[in-house]
Amino acid sequence: MIISIGNDHAGPAYKKAIVAYLEGLGHTVLNNGTDDTASVDYPDFGHAVANDVSAKKADLGIVICGSGNGIAITANKHQDIRCALCWTKQIAELARQHNDANVISIPARFVSEAVALEMVDAFIHTEFEGGRHANRVNKIACI
């Protein structure tokens, strides 16, 4: 699987751990994030990940910022992106199962690195259930 990851200054350590974990599983990771803790603008990285997923360069995306909110809002500006802000493994599973989320947003200042890794693991290993959820997901893009 190809996974695009992007982060602002709140997430370099999380990104490093997540990339190592994903590559250890044999996945390819596209790095769209900063490796520095100097202040940067999260939209730059959220758009890069969303573009990768939208263009089918990546199967899934991971975005990381301090609260997870700003970068999730950014990613969700893209028509075919369903970015879920998650803070537990169960929320990450439900985002995939019920919402067919294709990007996960991690709030680096509010979850531990261990929880972030659990969420990523659940996110990449959980499939969309379809069924009654498919109609709901289809309604998301209707404007």
C-alpha positions in Angstrom: 0.0 0.0 0.0 1.1 3.6 -0.6 0.4 6.0 2.2 0.9 9.8 2.0 1.8 11.5 5.3 2.0 15.2 6.1 2.5 17.1 9.3 3.3 20.5 10.7 5.7 21.5 13.4 3.7 19.6 16.1 4.2 16.2 14.4 7.8 15.4 13.3 8.4 12.8 16.1 5.0 11.2 15.4 5.6 11.1 11.7 9.0 9.5 12.2 7.6 6.7 14.4 4.6 6.2 12.0 6.8 6.1 8.9 9.1 3.5 10.6 6.1 1.4 11.5 4.6 1.6 8.1 7.8 0.9 6.2 8.4 -2.0 8.6 5.2 -3.5 7.4 6.3 -3.1 3.8 4.3 -0.1 2.9 5.6 2.8 0.8 5.3 6.2 2.4 5.2 9.5 0.6 6.6 12.2 3.0 4.8 15.5 2.6 5.6 16.8 6.1 8.2 18.9 7.8 11.0 17.2 9.8 11.5 20.4 11.9 9.8 21.9 14.9 10.0 25.4 13.5 6.6 26.9 13.0 5.1 26.2 9.5 1.6 26.4 8.0 -0.4 23.1 8.3 -2.5 23.8 5.2 0.5 23.3 3.0 0.9 19.7 4.2 -2.8 18.9 4.4 -3.3 19.9 0.8 -0.3 17.9 -0.3 -1.6 14.7 1.3 -5.1 15.3 0.0 -3.7 15.8 -3.5 -1.9 12.5 -3.3 -5.0 10.6 -2.3 -7.2 12.4 -4.7 -4.8 11.8 -7.6 -4.6 8.1 -6.6 -0.8 8.5 -6.0 -1.6 7.1 -2.5 -4.2 4.7 -1.2 -4.6 6.4 2.1 -3.4 9.5 3.9 -2.3 10.5 7.4 -2.2 14.1 8.5 -0.8 15.4 11.8 -1.0 18.8 13.6 -1.3 20.0 17.1 -5.1 19.6 17.5 -5.7 17.6 14.4 -8.5 20.1 13.5 -6.8 22.6 11.1 -5.2 20.0 9.0 -8.4 17.9 8.9 -10.4 20.9 7.8 -7.8 21.5 5.1 -7.9 18.0 3.7 -11.7 17.9 3.7 -11.7 20.9 1.4 -10.9 18.4 -1.4 -14.0 16.9 -3.0 -13.2 13.2 -2.7 -11.4 13.3 0.7 -13.0 12.0 3.8 -10.6 13.0 6.6 -11.5 11.8 10.1 -10.1 13.4 13.2 -9.4 10.5 15.5 -8.3 10.2 19.1 -8.8 6.5 19.8 -8.3 3.2 18.0 -12.0 2.6 18.0 -12.8 6.0 16.4 -10.2 5.2 13.7 -11.8 1.8 13.0 -15.3 3.3 12.8 -14.0 6.1 10.5 -13.0 3.4 8.0 -15.9 1.0 8.6 -18.7 3.5 8.5 -17.4 6.6 6.8 -14.9 5.1 4.3 -12.4 7.7 5.5 -9.4 7.8 3.3 -7.3 10.2 5.5 -6.8 10.1 9.3 -6.0 13.2 11.2 -3.9 12.8 14.4 -3.9 15.5 17.2 -0.3 15.2 18.2 -0.7 17.4 21.3 -3.6 15.3 22.6 -2.7 11.7 22.0 0.4 9.7 22.9 2.7 8.4 20.2 1.6 4.9 21.2 -2.1 5.7 20.7 -1.2 7.4 17.4 0.4 4.1 16.2 -2.6 2.1 17.4 -4.9 4.4 15.4 -2.7 4.1 12.3 -2.7 0.3 12.6 -6.5 0.2 12.9 -6.9 2.7 10.1 -4.8 0.8 7.5 -6.2 -2.6 8.5 -9.9 -1.8 8.6 -12.1 -2.1 5.6 -15.2 -0.1 4.7 -18.3 -2.1 5.5 -20.4 -0.7 2.7 -24.1 -1.7 3.0 -26.2 0.9 4.7 -23.1 3.0 5.2 -22.5 3.3 1.4 -25.6 5.4 0.9 -24.6 7.8 3.7 -21.1 8.1 2.3 -22.5 8.9 -1.1 -24.6 11.7 0.4 -21.4 13.4 1.8 -20.3 14.5 -1.6 -23.7 15.7 -2.8 -23.7 19.5 -2.9 
